[in-house]
Amino acid sequence: MAMDKYPSRQGDHKEIMDRKDPIVHGGADYDGPLEEKDLSFYDENGYIMLQNLFTADEVKLMKEELRKTMENNENRDAPDVIKEPNSNEVRSVFEIHKDSGFFEMLSKNERIVKAAQQILGSDVYMMQSRINFKPGFKGKEFYWHSDFETWHMEDGMPDMRALSCSIILTDNYEFNGPLMLIPGSQKWYVSCPGTTPEDNFKQSLKKQETGVPDNESMEWLTEQAGGQIDRATGPAGSVLFFDCNTMHGSAGNISPYPRSNVFFVFNSVENKLVEPFSGTEPRPEFLANREDTSAIKPQAGSLTEDVSSR
């Protein structure tokens, strides 16, 4: 097993340690939508929201494709289709970039791929993809966590050289359970108490209870942010990029307004997965792609034009 720079889940032990990897990895060799001020903001805060990166027509098309995907999976009982706790409503559908259709095309769109290249300073591949849907009135919360802690311990991601790209398909308001982020939290790694149960993903995708930070660590991170907790609000068509180690979570949605997004996880081709650092078996392929780690070739053009030419 590779040397573990970021140990976690060691019984009762908990610790906050300094990050050992860059946040922005010096992507000067890559052109993209991010300006220097954007990269500086990302480096300081661990995320950036790009408003209206996709047009209204493109968002309309994405919503239609999302609706089809949700309907096709509504009655499908499979590990890659996650239902809401205590109901049969679809919460997430994974591995959508392998649909050989619209979402595969979207995952290669240059607007998002080139931004990932700029931040990560290398070519990238798709480690994970999914559609998330939080229905109105009953969408459940998701507790605070760092994605990297899970990807490191359960998938074997060696270094903090990955990011999440969330394409917003419904207007995100303060009151419909938007993603919440602690600015600057990516600068520290929270080593969490506990151990990793066998097949932990079966439970954690509905409600994460392993690899979650303790209350004292959360209070400390929030204090370092000056008491600030940001919310990823914005119109449909906007895109949120956030670092793999940024502490984030979401509250429940008791408003009438559903919230949905398309989620792509880009990992550097220089940061491919090894054996999980928890000593457990790797999670399934739909959660952590190991089969195809070839660099994505960014595709230019409008989504509407691409669909009409198919």
Rosetta silent file (secondary structure, phi, psi, omega in degrees, C-alpha in Angstrom):
SEQUENCE: MAMDKYPSRQGDHKEIMDRKDPIVHGGADYDGPLEEKDLSFYDENGYIMLQNLFTADEVKLMKEELRKTMENNENRDAPDVIKEPNSNEVRSVFEIHKDSGFFEMLSKNERIVKAAQQILGSDVYMMQSRINFKPGFKGKEFYWHSDFETWHMEDGMPDMRALSCSIILTDNYEFNGPLMLIPGSQKWYVSCPGTTPEDNFKQSLKKQETGVPDNESMEWLTEQAGGQIDRATGPAGSVLFFDCNTMHGSAGNISPYPRSNVFFVFNSVENKLVEPFSGTEPRPEFLANREDTSAIKPQAGSLTEDVSSR
SCORE:     score description
SCORE:     0.000 S_00000001
   1 L     0.000  143.578  178.650    0.000    0.000    0.000 S_00000001
   2 L   -66.750  156.016  178.106    1.162    3.532   -0.765 S_00000001
   3 L   -59.611  136.943 -176.301    2.275    5.778    2.099 S_00000001
   4 L   -96.902  105.837  176.594   -0.742    7.374    3.790 S_00000001
   5 L   -79.128  -18.579 -172.574   -0.378   11.152    4.054 S_00000001
   6 L  -132.791   69.756 -179.682   -3.956   11.515    5.285 S_00000001
   7 L   -67.162  151.585  178.533   -4.865    8.826    7.849 S_00000001
   8 L  -159.550  169.295  175.685   -8.403    8.660    9.181 S_00000001
   9 L    57.457   51.445  179.605  -10.865    6.297   10.901 S_00000001
  10 L  -110.381   63.424  179.714   -8.386    5.113   13.541 S_00000001
  11 E    69.589 -128.659 -177.864  -10.786    4.278   16.321 S_00000001
  12 L   -83.401   -6.196 -175.588  -11.406    7.173   18.694 S_00000001
  13 L   -67.975  136.197  173.357   -8.557    9.267   17.283 S_00000001
  14 L  -141.357  146.568 -173.372   -9.483   12.590   15.667 S_00000001
  15 E  -161.631  146.792  170.136   -7.185   15.302   14.405 S_00000001
  16 E  -108.492  122.258 -177.915   -7.047   18.375   12.196 S_00000001
  17 E  -124.460  156.623  178.806   -3.901   18.429   10.085 S_00000001
  18 E   -67.511  144.516  173.305   -2.503   20.780    7.452 S_00000001
  19 L   -65.850  141.902 -177.635   -3.141   19.981    3.835 S_00000001
  20 L  -108.911    3.940 -178.732   -0.021   18.593    2.118 S_00000001
  21 L  -123.281  153.846  173.525   -1.048   19.230   -1.492 S_00000001
  22 L   -61.899  162.777  174.300   -1.604   22.397   -3.535 S_00000001
  23 L   -95.979  -56.055  168.438   -5.174   23.613   -4.092 S_00000001
  24 L   -97.659  124.484 -169.589   -4.625   25.132   -7.524 S_00000001
  25 L   -95.517   27.796  173.227   -1.992   23.000   -9.208 S_00000001
  26 L    69.983   59.453 -176.845   -0.538   25.607  -11.552 S_00000001
  27 L   -89.518   44.287 -177.021   -2.547   25.110  -14.703 S_00000001
  28 L   -66.596  -21.806 -177.826   -0.884   27.883  -16.721 S_00000001
  29 L   -81.207   -3.256 -176.220   -0.477   25.536  -19.702 S_00000001
  30 L  -115.640  130.323  173.330   -4.254   25.144  -20.063 S_00000001
  31 L   -83.113  152.732  178.994   -6.694   27.589  -21.613 S_00000001
  32 L   179.233 -173.725 -175.018  -10.166   27.774  -20.130 S_00000001
  33 L   -78.074  -11.248 -174.786  -12.980   29.902  -18.739 S_00000001
  34 L   -90.120  127.851  174.836  -11.217   30.759  -15.468 S_00000001
  35 L   -87.745  172.801 -178.156   -9.316   34.020  -15.184 S_00000001
  36 H   -59.117  -39.044  179.297   -6.485   34.607  -12.734 S_00000001
  37 H   -65.808  -32.158  177.405   -8.864   36.217  -10.239 S_00000001
  38 H   -67.886  -44.464  179.531  -11.097   33.129  -10.444 S_00000001
  39 H   -64.615  -36.494  177.608   -8.194   30.790   -9.730 S_00000001
  40 H   -66.570  -40.645  178.217   -7.133   32.992   -6.800 S_00000001
  41 H   -63.347  -43.595  179.196  -10.676   32.913   -5.388 S_00000001
  42 H   -62.419  -43.446 -178.774  -10.779   29.126   -5.738 S_00000001
  43 H   -61.051  -37.951 -177.331   -7.385   28.775   -4.087 S_00000001
  44 H   -80.568  -38.065 -171.327   -8.510   30.845   -1.087 S_00000001
  45 H  -104.939  -23.313  179.964  -12.051   29.538   -0.669 S_00000001
  46 L    90.203    7.807  179.417  -12.031   26.028   -2.142 S_00000001
  47 E  -166.430  163.559  171.734  -14.839   26.655   -4.643 S_00000001
  48 E  -155.416  140.170  176.817  -16.152   29.012   -7.282 S_00000001
  49 E  -105.529  124.667  175.122  -19.560   29.467   -8.892 S_00000001
  50 E  -102.119  110.565 -175.506  -19.652   30.425  -12.574 S_00000001
  51 L   -71.565  135.570  171.279  -23.001   32.044  -13.276 S_00000001
  52 L    52.696   44.990  176.924  -24.897   31.073  -16.457 S_00000001
  53 L   -68.243  -28.378  175.736  -22.097   28.992  -17.966 S_00000001
  54 L  -113.565  147.788 -176.096  -24.792   27.208  -19.964 S_00000001
  55 L   -77.329  167.545  178.820  -27.576   28.947  -21.874 S_00000001
  56 H   -60.787  -38.929  178.776  -31.302   28.749  -21.173 S_00000001
  57 H   -66.551  -38.337  178.180  -31.790   26.505  -24.231 S_00000001
  58 H   -67.672  -38.647  177.873  -29.027   24.185  -23.059 S_00000001
  59 H   -64.537  -41.010  177.808  -30.550   24.022  -19.573 S_00000001
  60 H   -58.729  -41.998  178.524  -33.937   23.172  -21.088 S_00000001
  61 H   -66.378  -42.773  178.588  -32.309   20.314  -22.965 S_00000001
  62 H   -61.187  -41.006  179.524  -30.490   19.098  -19.832 S_00000001
  63 H   -63.249  -39.513  179.339  -33.754   19.111  -17.864 S_00000001
  64 H   -66.030  -42.225  178.274  -35.467   17.038  -20.550 S_00000001
  65 H   -67.503  -35.723  175.908  -32.639   14.520  -20.567 S_00000001
  66 H   -63.341  -44.430  179.386  -32.705   14.439  -16.756 S_00000001
  67 H   -58.889  -43.873  179.451  -36.449   13.763  -16.804 S_00000001
  68 H   -62.312  -43.287 -179.074  -35.955   10.842  -19.199 S_00000001
  69 H   -64.158  -43.087  179.485  -33.172    9.411  -17.061 S_00000001
  70 H   -63.142  -43.637 -179.700  -35.216    9.690  -13.875 S_00000001
  71 H   -64.536  -40.110 -179.316  -38.229    8.015  -15.511 S_00000001
  72 H   -66.533  -24.101 -176.991  -36.081    5.214  -16.923 S_00000001
  73 H  -106.593    0.392 -174.441  -34.676    4.494  -13.456 S_00000001
  74 L   -58.756  -39.979 -177.285  -37.802    5.055  -11.383 S_00000001
  75 L  -109.408   15.603 -179.734  -38.653    1.367  -11.144 S_00000001
  76 L   -94.665  125.134  179.319  -35.139    0.010  -11.530 S_00000001
  77 L  -102.140   98.927 -176.673  -33.710   -1.667   -8.467 S_00000001
  78 L  -147.903  154.396 -177.744  -29.950   -1.493   -8.890 S_00000001
  79 L   -58.790  -30.836 -176.583  -26.955   -0.466   -6.756 S_00000001
  80 L   -85.344    2.772  174.829  -26.265    2.600   -8.932 S_00000001
  81 E  -113.570  113.775 -175.059  -29.786    3.977   -8.395 S_00000001
  82 E  -102.342  126.651  179.494  -30.116    5.509   -4.930 S_00000001
  83 E   -98.568  156.258  175.660  -33.584    6.032   -3.458 S_00000001
  84 L   -62.778  144.390  175.114  -34.577    8.464   -0.731 S_00000001
  85 L   -57.686  132.903  176.406  -34.584    6.930    2.770 S_00000001
  86 L    67.948   20.859  173.925  -38.051    5.556    3.587 S_00000001
  87 L  -154.931  172.677 -179.206  -39.413    6.147    0.071 S_00000001
  88 L  -102.437   11.049 -178.658  -39.074    4.906   -3.496 S_00000001
  89 L   -77.165  136.887 -178.906  -38.170    8.297   -4.967 S_00000001
  90 E   -69.165  129.649  177.622  -34.923    8.432   -6.904 S_00000001
  91 E  -102.006  -43.506  179.956  -32.252   10.473   -5.163 S_00000001
  92 E  -146.881  146.885  170.293  -29.220    9.805   -7.394 S_00000001
  93 E  -124.848  122.875 -173.863  -28.367    7.934  -10.567 S_00000001
  94 E   -96.768  167.091  174.238  -24.678    7.153  -10.977 S_00000001
  95 L    59.413   38.698 -177.446  -22.345    6.570  -13.922 S_00000001
  96 H   -73.648  -18.490  179.532  -24.322    8.754  -16.299 S_00000001
  97 H   -72.186   -3.748  177.866  -21.215    9.657  -18.312 S_00000001
  98 H  -106.926   22.171 -176.396  -21.344    6.120  -19.720 S_00000001
  99 L   -81.090   -1.601 -178.894  -24.827    6.476  -21.208 S_00000001
 100 L    55.984   28.777 -178.396  -23.414    6.685  -24.778 S_00000001
 101 L  -147.373 -132.495 -171.251  -25.674    9.669  -25.285 S_00000001
 102 H   -61.827  -48.224 -173.814  -26.355   13.137  -23.990 S_00000001
 103 H   -72.127  -28.643  171.944  -24.648   12.971  -20.595 S_00000001
 104 H   -63.447  -42.801  177.416  -21.518   11.379  -22.049 S_00000001
 105 H   -63.583  -43.090  179.744  -21.384   14.322  -24.447 S_00000001
 106 H   -62.152  -38.261 -177.171  -21.992   16.791  -21.614 S_00000001
 107 H   -64.964  -16.981 -178.829  -19.178   15.276  -19.532 S_00000001
 108 L  -104.730    2.191 -176.633  -16.710   16.184  -22.301 S_00000001
 109 E   -60.216  132.329 -172.106  -17.930   19.748  -22.868 S_00000001
 110 H   -63.546  -24.847 -178.143  -14.924   22.046  -23.001 S_00000001
 111 H   -63.850  -35.062 -179.839  -16.451   24.652  -20.683 S_00000001
 112 H   -94.929  -37.591 -178.199  -16.229   22.311  -17.706 S_00000001
 113 H   -65.568  -42.601 -178.257  -13.308   20.078  -18.737 S_00000001
 114 H   -68.542  -33.882  175.161  -10.990   23.006  -19.431 S_00000001
 115 H   -63.561  -41.984  178.005  -11.852   24.612  -16.086 S_00000001
 116 H   -62.746  -41.025  178.192  -10.953   21.326  -14.365 S_00000001
 117 H   -62.928  -41.013  179.705   -7.666   21.207  -16.294 S_00000001
 118 H   -60.272  -44.335 -176.664   -6.847   24.773  -15.270 S_00000001
 119 H   -73.004  -43.295 -173.806   -7.357   24.025  -11.571 S_00000001
 120 H   -87.203  -11.158  173.917   -5.764   20.582  -11.478 S_00000001
 121 L    67.377   30.033 -179.961   -2.869   21.500  -13.779 S_00000001
 122 L  -165.398  174.541  167.055   -3.094   18.362  -15.897 S_00000001
 123 L   -65.652  159.109 -176.036   -5.321   16.332  -18.139 S_00000001
 124 E  -131.192  159.530  171.340   -8.272   14.845  -16.282 S_00000001
 125 E  -131.424  165.753 -177.792  -10.467   11.764  -16.359 S_00000001
 126 E   -87.309  112.537  178.240  -13.943   11.071  -15.009 S_00000001
 127 E   -86.086  -33.939 -178.121  -13.764    9.372  -11.621 S_00000001
 128 E  -157.488  148.342  174.051  -17.480    9.533  -10.838 S_00000001
 129 E  -145.082  151.504  178.807  -20.672   10.973  -12.317 S_00000001
 130 E  -166.058  162.142  167.548  -24.246   11.194  -11.164 S_00000001
 131 E  -105.561  132.910  175.625  -27.551   13.018  -11.300 S_00000001
 132 E  -112.286  139.173  177.583  -28.818   14.337   -7.960 S_00000001
 133 E  -137.412  123.267  177.638  -32.444   15.149   -7.298 S_00000001
 134 E  -116.416  102.342 -174.971  -33.803   16.661   -4.091 S_00000001
 135 L   -68.754  156.577  175.294  -37.615   16.786   -4.282 S_00000001
 136 L   -66.382  150.740  176.068  -39.691   19.542   -2.759 S_00000001
 137 L    74.290  -30.368 -171.784  -41.190   19.057    0.732 S_00000001
 138 L  -138.939   12.723  176.566  -39.275   15.835    1.488 S_00000001
 139 E   -67.715  128.836 -172.845  -35.717   16.041    0.142 S_00000001
 140 L   -83.785  157.249  177.847  -33.401   14.775    2.877 S_00000001
 141 L   -76.202  164.504  172.767  -30.330   16.468    4.307 S_00000001
 142 E  -135.156  124.152 -168.039  -26.760   15.274    3.799 S_00000001
 143 E   -72.079  162.979  179.048  -24.351   15.805    6.683 S_00000001
 144 E   -54.571  137.474  176.360  -21.042   17.716    6.610 S_00000001
 145 E  -167.027  159.805  168.104  -18.169   15.831    4.985 S_00000001
 146 L  -102.799  124.501  178.285  -15.042   16.089    2.859 S_00000001
 147 H   -58.909  -37.272 -176.781  -15.340   14.003   -0.294 S_00000001
 148 H   -60.913  -36.716 -179.675  -11.610   13.357   -0.227 S_00000001
 149 H   -56.868  -43.633  178.243  -11.816   11.616    3.144 S_00000001
 150 H   -72.270  -46.848 -178.270  -14.133    9.020    1.605 S_00000001
 151 H   -63.146  -33.014  177.930  -12.358    8.834   -1.742 S_00000001
 152 H   -71.544  -52.113 -173.698   -9.029    8.409    0.056 S_00000001
 153 H   -74.307  -39.046 -172.674  -10.143    5.839    2.598 S_00000001
 154 H  -103.744  -17.552 -178.602  -12.626    3.818    0.528 S_00000001
 155 H  -117.492  -17.305  179.244  -11.417    4.344   -3.062 S_00000001
 156 L    84.207   30.222  173.940   -7.658    4.859   -2.698 S_00000001
 157 L   -73.413  118.337 -172.786   -7.300    8.402   -4.047 S_00000001
 158 L   -69.186  -49.751 -170.288   -3.684    9.241   -3.085 S_00000001
 159 L  -125.319  165.427  178.155   -3.619   13.053   -3.183 S_00000001
 160 L   -83.784   74.405 -179.519   -5.940   16.051   -3.098 S_00000001
 161 L  -135.529   51.598  179.352   -5.895   16.618   -6.841 S_00000001
 162 E  -144.723  162.685  177.934   -9.536   16.206   -7.797 S_00000001
 163 E  -149.564  161.735  175.120  -12.630   18.388   -7.909 S_00000001
 164 E  -107.088  142.478  177.817  -16.389   18.219   -8.240 S_00000001
 165 E  -122.180  115.005 -177.830  -18.335   20.012  -10.932 S_00000001
 166 E  -112.264  112.646  178.271  -22.020   20.582  -10.173 S_00000001
 167 E   -91.813  117.657 -173.741  -24.167   21.840  -13.057 S_00000001
 168 E   -82.190  121.006 -177.661  -27.279   23.474  -11.598 S_00000001
 169 L  -103.237  -15.275  174.954  -30.464   22.503  -13.447 S_00000001
 170 L  -129.941  144.299 -179.180  -33.007   24.179  -11.173 S_00000001
 171 L   -52.508  129.360  178.417  -32.673   27.592   -9.589 S_00000001
 172 E   -96.705  116.259  179.512  -30.919   27.156   -6.238 S_00000001
 173 L  -104.211  171.975  175.119  -32.444   29.298   -3.512 S_00000001
 174 L   -64.262  -22.584 -167.404  -31.511   29.779    0.121 S_00000001
 175 L  -111.785    4.672  179.453  -34.544   27.720    1.086 S_00000001
 176 L  -114.604   36.929  172.710  -34.578   24.600   -1.150 S_00000001
 177 L    72.056   44.338  179.808  -31.634   22.752    0.385 S_00000001
 178 L   -70.060  164.298  175.636  -28.678   24.146   -1.591 S_00000001
 179 E   -64.254  136.134  175.358  -25.157   22.918   -1.049 S_00000001
 180 E  -111.251  140.166 -176.743  -23.461   24.635    1.904 S_00000001
 181 E  -134.906  145.453  175.658  -19.685   25.094    1.985 S_00000001
 182 L   -99.486  110.311 -177.005  -17.206   26.347    4.573 S_00000001
 183 L   -62.042  135.223  179.130  -14.812   28.732    2.802 S_00000001
 184 L    84.922   -7.990 -175.678  -11.155   27.923    3.347 S_00000001
 185 H   -66.607  -18.463 -179.872  -11.869   24.510    4.863 S_00000001
 186 H   -67.424  -11.926 -177.255   -9.950   22.812    2.043 S_00000001
 187 H   -77.906  -12.854 -179.032   -6.702   23.983    3.685 S_00000001
 188 E  -128.899  153.314  177.104   -7.013   21.399    6.475 S_00000001
 189 E  -112.345  126.627  179.138   -7.740   17.690    6.592 S_00000001
 190 E   -95.938  110.447  174.039  -10.045   16.371    9.292 S_00000001
 191 E   -79.884  116.090 -169.655   -9.037   12.891   10.386 S_00000001
 192 L   -92.504  149.744  175.642  -12.357   11.407   11.514 S_00000001
 193 L   -74.271  164.163  175.523  -13.019    8.941   14.337 S_00000001
 194 E   109.123 -170.554  176.219  -14.473    5.490   13.734 S_00000001
 195 L  -136.480  173.668 -177.619  -13.760    2.582   11.398 S_00000001
 196 L  -103.096  111.697  177.334  -14.982    1.568    7.941 S_00000001
 197 L   -67.152  157.244  175.640  -17.767   -1.045    7.912 S_00000001
 198 L   -64.804  137.442 -178.571  -17.846   -3.619    5.134 S_00000001
 199 L    52.225   43.380 -177.235  -19.810   -2.357    2.091 S_00000001
 200 L   -58.256  -29.347 -175.576  -20.187    0.995    3.797 S_00000001
 201 H   -60.860  -27.139 -177.950  -21.345    2.609    0.536 S_00000001
 202 H   -64.047  -30.849  177.777  -24.724    0.859    0.736 S_00000001
 203 H   -93.863  -41.735 -170.409  -25.572    2.949    3.785 S_00000001
 204 H   -67.734  -25.887 -179.903  -23.475    6.074    3.220 S_00000001
 205 L   -71.447  -19.182  175.966  -25.072    6.989   -0.109 S_00000001
 206 L   -98.301  -40.530  177.594  -28.380    7.457    1.707 S_00000001
 207 L  -153.486  113.840 -176.059  -27.078    8.787    5.003 S_00000001
 208 L   -82.340  123.268  178.502  -23.384    9.232    5.706 S_00000001
 209 L  -125.319  -15.001  176.885  -22.374    8.220    9.209 S_00000001
 210 L  -106.365  137.397 -179.152  -18.787    7.024    8.657 S_00000001
 211 L    78.354   24.733  177.085  -16.055    9.531    7.810 S_00000001
 212 L  -102.547  144.844 -176.990  -17.972   12.521    9.148 S_00000001
 213 L   -70.933  152.384  175.607  -16.183   15.205   11.158 S_00000001
 214 L   -76.649  162.891 -175.337  -16.739   15.594   14.887 S_00000001
 215 H   -61.368  -40.233 -178.262  -18.540   18.685   16.181 S_00000001
 216 H   -63.519  -39.388  178.183  -15.421   20.302   17.634 S_00000001
 217 H   -65.757  -39.637  178.881  -13.613   20.082   14.285 S_00000001
 218 H   -64.790  -40.739  178.137  -16.592   21.620   12.516 S_00000001
 219 H   -62.792  -41.544 -179.247  -16.697   24.467   15.010 S_00000001
 220 H   -64.784  -45.418  179.222  -12.957   25.089   14.517 S_00000001
 221 H   -61.337  -39.982  179.791  -13.223   25.121   10.709 S_00000001
 222 H   -68.122  -36.929  176.006  -16.135   27.553   10.882 S_00000001
 223 H   -62.610  -40.487  178.978  -14.190   29.807   13.236 S_00000001
 224 H   -64.210  -24.685  178.332  -11.293   29.878   10.747 S_00000001
 225 L   -89.692   11.837 -179.010  -13.802   31.068    8.136 S_00000001
 226 L    69.292   26.282 -179.682  -14.837   33.960   10.364 S_00000001
 227 L    79.622    9.048 -175.270  -18.108   32.216   11.177 S_00000001
 228 L   -90.535  134.803  167.982  -19.087   32.141    7.507 S_00000001
 229 L  -126.597  120.051 -175.946  -20.983   29.313    5.837 S_00000001
 230 E   -92.452  155.706  176.516  -21.639   29.909    2.145 S_00000001
 231 E  -121.752  134.753 -177.968  -24.570   28.585    0.091 S_00000001
 232 L   -83.859   73.761  179.231  -24.263   27.627   -3.559 S_00000001
 233 L   -98.089  151.819  179.172  -27.251   29.603   -4.783 S_00000001
 234 E   163.610  169.688 -178.172  -27.748   30.749   -8.347 S_00000001
 235 L   -75.091  157.841  174.129  -29.804   30.384  -11.508 S_00000001
 236 L   -56.537  142.360 -176.691  -30.071   27.210  -13.557 S_00000001
 237 L    99.119  -12.012  175.593  -27.185   26.939  -15.996 S_00000001
 238 L   -80.494  159.445 -177.723  -24.622   28.011  -13.406 S_00000001
 239 E  -132.672  129.851  176.266  -21.786   25.657  -12.485 S_00000001
 240 E  -103.174  124.866  170.388  -20.135   25.147   -9.101 S_00000001
 241 E  -107.690  130.200  176.091  -16.574   23.821   -8.979 S_00000001
 242 E  -142.759  146.330 -175.482  -15.291   22.796   -5.553 S_00000001
 243 E   -63.198  150.234 -177.476  -12.160   21.151   -4.221 S_00000001
 244 L   -62.218  -21.108 -177.433  -12.239   17.504   -3.168 S_00000001
 245 L  -106.632    5.648  177.722  -11.412   18.472    0.427 S_00000001
 246 L   -69.381  129.091  179.754  -13.829   21.388    0.874 S_00000001
 247 L   -73.929  126.698 -176.277  -16.160   20.686    3.800 S_00000001
 248 E  -150.549  164.748  178.283  -19.747   20.726    2.553 S_00000001
 249 E  -172.279 -176.727  177.965  -23.236   19.407    3.220 S_00000001
 250 E  -149.548  146.369  176.340  -26.872   20.291    2.636 S_00000001
 251 L   -84.076  168.654  176.459  -30.002   20.793    4.689 S_00000001
 252 L   -67.558  160.756  179.141  -33.328   19.160    3.932 S_00000001
 253 E  -111.225  101.535  177.010  -35.697   20.680    1.395 S_00000001
 254 L  -104.969    9.907  174.985  -39.102   21.457    2.890 S_00000001
 255 L   -82.840  168.839  176.725  -39.889   24.114    0.274 S_00000001
 256 L   -76.360   -6.312 -169.588  -42.145   23.358   -2.714 S_00000001
 257 L  -100.679  116.491  178.613  -39.202   23.803   -5.079 S_00000001
 258 L   -69.425  161.590  177.706  -37.161   20.740   -6.106 S_00000001
 259 E  -131.808  127.058 -179.901  -33.404   20.960   -6.618 S_00000001
 260 E  -138.063  150.762  177.037  -31.531   18.950   -9.211 S_00000001
 261 E  -154.399  162.010  172.520  -28.052   18.946  -10.653 S_00000001
 262 E  -104.399  133.541 -170.210  -25.616   16.976  -12.778 S_00000001
 263 E  -122.817  122.017  175.255  -22.458   16.043  -10.914 S_00000001
 264 E  -121.687  135.089  175.641  -19.090   15.206  -12.454 S_00000001
 265 E  -108.839  114.602  178.074  -15.941   14.366  -10.487 S_00000001
 266 E   -99.261  129.148  176.537  -12.744   15.131  -12.402 S_00000001
 267 E  -117.697  145.285  176.664   -9.510   13.562  -11.167 S_00000001
 268 E   -64.623  142.256  175.950   -6.016   14.322  -12.433 S_00000001
 269 L   -66.230  -11.797  177.314   -4.534   11.623  -14.647 S_00000001
 270 L   -95.757   10.747 -175.901   -1.531   11.907  -12.310 S_00000001
 271 L  -134.633   38.048 -174.688   -3.654   10.969   -9.284 S_00000001
 272 L   -66.626  155.562 -173.471   -5.209    7.649  -10.256 S_00000001
 273 L   -68.891  143.741  173.433   -6.710    5.409   -7.604 S_00000001
 274 L  -117.328 -159.692  177.873   -4.669    2.835   -5.711 S_00000001
 275 L   -69.405  142.071  179.677   -5.773    0.389   -3.019 S_00000001
 276 L   -55.632  140.180 -177.512   -8.143    1.949   -0.429 S_00000001
 277 L   -79.043   -5.310  175.062   -6.291    3.352    2.575 S_00000001
 278 L   -85.262  -10.067 -176.870   -8.868    1.837    4.943 S_00000001
 279 L    82.698    2.555  179.162   -7.706   -1.670    4.021 S_00000001
 280 L   -89.206  172.727  175.256  -11.185   -2.553    2.739 S_00000001
 281 L   -68.950  146.695  177.532  -12.151   -3.753   -0.723 S_00000001
 282 L   -58.850  147.647  175.723  -12.510   -0.987   -3.348 S_00000001
 283 L   -68.098  164.534 -177.484  -15.996    0.380   -3.829 S_00000001
 284 L   -60.346  159.667 -177.546  -17.877   -0.601   -7.015 S_00000001
 285 L   -57.103  -35.134 -176.968  -16.907    0.821  -10.386 S_00000001
 286 L   -67.812  -16.442  177.327  -19.964    3.075  -10.574 S_00000001
 287 L   -98.520  -26.815 -175.582  -18.650    4.984   -7.540 S_00000001
 288 L  -148.969   97.395 -174.092  -14.948    5.034   -8.380 S_00000001
 289 L   -68.039  120.932  175.167  -13.934    4.545  -11.982 S_00000001
 290 L  -118.410  -15.683 -172.488  -10.844    2.378  -12.444 S_00000001
 291 L   -77.447  -43.145 -177.989  -11.564    0.868  -15.861 S_00000001
 292 L  -125.290   98.885 -179.277  -11.204    3.926  -18.102 S_00000001
 293 L  -114.274   25.576  177.414   -8.788    6.548  -16.794 S_00000001
 294 L   -73.707  151.361 -176.836   -7.765    7.939  -20.163 S_00000001
 295 L   -64.269  137.226  176.428   -7.650   11.722  -20.492 S_00000001
 296 L   -74.789  134.229  174.571  -10.869   13.409  -21.579 S_00000001
 297 L   -96.128  111.953 -176.149  -10.595   15.310  -24.849 S_00000001
 298 L   -59.980  138.476  179.837  -12.610   18.534  -24.445 S_00000001
 299 E  -112.357  128.949 -178.987  -15.333   19.024  -27.042 S_00000001
 300 L   -85.725  165.657  172.351  -16.301   22.496  -28.214 S_00000001
 301 L   110.004  167.690  178.575  -19.703   23.761  -29.249 S_00000001
 302 L   -79.619  144.087  177.594  -23.244   24.238  -28.027 S_00000001
 303 H   -63.930  -37.161 -178.987  -25.081   21.280  -26.541 S_00000001
 304 H   -66.593  -37.579  177.804  -28.148   22.071  -28.625 S_00000001
 305 H   -68.422  -39.505 -179.826  -26.096   22.014  -31.827 S_00000001
 306 H   -63.899  -40.638 -179.363  -24.458   18.732  -30.822 S_00000001
 307 H   -68.860  -41.316 -178.303  -27.819   17.077  -30.169 S_00000001
 308 H   -66.701  -21.916 -178.690  -29.360   18.286  -33.425 S_00000001
 309 L   -90.347   -5.839 -178.008  -26.396   16.832  -35.346 S_00000001
 310 L   -73.307    0.000    0.000  -26.724   13.375  -33.817 S_00000001
